[in-house]
């Protein structure tokens, strides 16, 4: 509904438009190792953040209904770059796969480079509409995740938490982690209050996530 209580036709038809959009042309654009390599800020961007083993590539592939799309850019030496994907023809928006965080064994200079790149991108990218922060359903929010949430709060970047691998836990456990994650989200000023639970393998929550992405793009 809109502000006067009437049903918003744009939101009513959004799930179907999102389905068609993600079924259409989507292509890897480029990897950006530094801000000067980013594409021109001409269309909205939706970024994906998450720990290194959270299942980000699998979720991106499920979201776009393409096997191996996110792996197009995952080659040695590129793991610390921002990977761009064009959605729609003509171009409607871009997905941005941010490098995974929480890699305890990575050299300190690599971690420092990641922080600078991500911080600068989050703070300075005017076309960034929303960041999706991926959390493993089996583990819930960890301290390293909270650091990223606080980074997003500080940068005043709108974000939404997405649970991954929801098929790997029992329904009762999923309900608990979902409730706990939404309670955590309410503590953060830049967080969307609703959390989406997904499974790349089973397709759970994927349609809802597609709709949420398009909603953020059009907001």
N, C-alpha and C positions, 0 to 999 in steps of 0.2 A: 504493500500500500504506500501511497505517497502522503505528504503532510496533511492533506485535507481529508484523508480517510478513504479516498478512492483507490481502486485496484490499479496498480501501475502495469500497463500492458507490456512494457519493456521487460519487466521482471517476470511476468507470466510466461513469456515466450523464450526467456533466456536459456533454460535447459536445452531446448531443441536447437537454438542457434549455436550454443556451445558445442553440442554434439556434432553438428555439421561442420563447424569451424575446425574442430580437432580431427575430423575425418578428411579434411581437405589438405591442401599443400602445406607441408612443414619441412623445413630444411635447415641443416647446420650452416651457420653463416661464417663464424670465425672464432678463434681463441684470442683473448686479449691479455697479455702478460702485464700490462700497465695501462693507466688511464688514457694515455695518448693513443692507444690502439683501439679504444672503444669506437663502435660505429656512431654516426651522427645521432643525436638525441631527437629523432624525428617521430617516433611512435612510442606508446606506453611500453614499459618493461615490467615483467614479473620475475622476481629472483627466487631461487631455491637455495636454502642453506641447510646444513646438517652435518652431523659427525661423519667421519670417513666411511664407517660401515653401516650407515643407517638405511641404505637401500635407495639412495637418491637416483642413480641411473635407472634402476628398475622402475621406480615410480614415474620418471620422465617418459620412459618407453611405454608404460601402461597408459599414461595420460594422453600421449600422442598416438597410441595404438600402433606403434611401430617398433619392431624388434631391432635393437641395436642402434637406434638414433643417437642416444646419449653417449654411446661408445665411439661414435664417429671421431670425437676429439680426444678421447682418453688414450693417449699414447705417451710413452715415457717422456718426461720433461714438460708435459702440459698440465700436470695435475694441479699446479698452483696458478691456473689462469681462469679468467671468466669466460665461459663458453656460451656463445650466442646461438639461438635458434629462431628463425623467422617463421611466424605463424600467419597463414593466409596469403592469398594472391588475388587482388593486390594485398600488400602487407597490412595486417591489422595490429599486431603487437609482437613483442619478442619475449622469449623465455631466456633467462640468464641462469646458467648452472654455475653456482659459486663453488670454489674449491672446498673440499671437506675439512672440517676442523676436528680438534681433539686427537691429533696424531702424536701421541706422547713420545714416540721414538724419532720424530723428525728433528733435524738439526735446528738449533735455536734461530739461526739466520733465516731458515725457511719459514718458521712460525712467525717471525717478525715481519717478513715480507708479506705473508698472508694477511696479517693484521693491518698493515699499512694499505695494501691493495683494497681489502674489503672495507675498511674504515673510510677510505677516500671515496670509494664507489658509493657507499651508502649515504655519506654526508653530502656528496656533490651531484648526484644524478637526479636531475629535476624530473625526468620522465619515469622514474621508478615509482610504480603505483602501489606495489605491495611485495613484501618478502614472505615466502612460505618457509617456516622453520620446521624441519622434519625431526620427529622424535620416535625412537624405536619403542613400540608398544610393550616389548618384553622388559624394558628397563626404566621407562618413564623419564622424566627430566633429571638430568645430572647437573652437577656444578658447572661443568664446561658449557652446557646448554644455557644455564642461567647467565653466564658471562656474555653470551651472544645476545640473549634477550635484553640484557641491560645495555649492551652496545647499541641495539636498535632503538631502545627507549631514549637513550642519550642523543642519538642521531635524529630522533623524531620521525622514524620510518615506520609506517603502518605495516604490521605483520600479523600472520595467522599461523597457529600451530597445527601441524598435520601429523597424526600418528601413522607410522608405517608398520608393515608386517603384522597387521591385526589378526591375520589367520593363524599366527604362531602361538597365540595365547587363548586360554579358555574364555568363554563369553563373560563369566563372572569377573575374571581378572581384568579383561578388557574394559568392562564397565567401571571397575575401580580406578584403573589408570586414566580412563577418559575423564572421570569426575575430578580426580586429583589434578590433571593437567588443566582442566577448565578453571579450577580454583586457583591454580598458579597464574593462569592468563589474566585473571581478574586483578591481580596485584600489579600488573604492568600497564602503564598508561598508553603505550602504543599498540598493545595487543588486541586483536579481534576477540570478543568474548567466547565465540563458539569454536570448538575444536572438531576437525574432521578426522575420522578413523578410516584408514585405507588398507587395502591389500593388493599389491601389484599382481600376485599370483591368481587370486580369486576374483579380482575386479571390484572388490568391495570399496565403496566410497569414491570410485573414480569419476562417475558421472557427476556426483555432487561437487567434487573438486574442480572439474571442468567448468561447471556453472559458477563456482566461487571465483575462479580465475577471470572469467569474462566479466563478472560483476565488478571485480576490482579494476579491470581495464576501463570499464565504462563509468566508474564512479568519479 
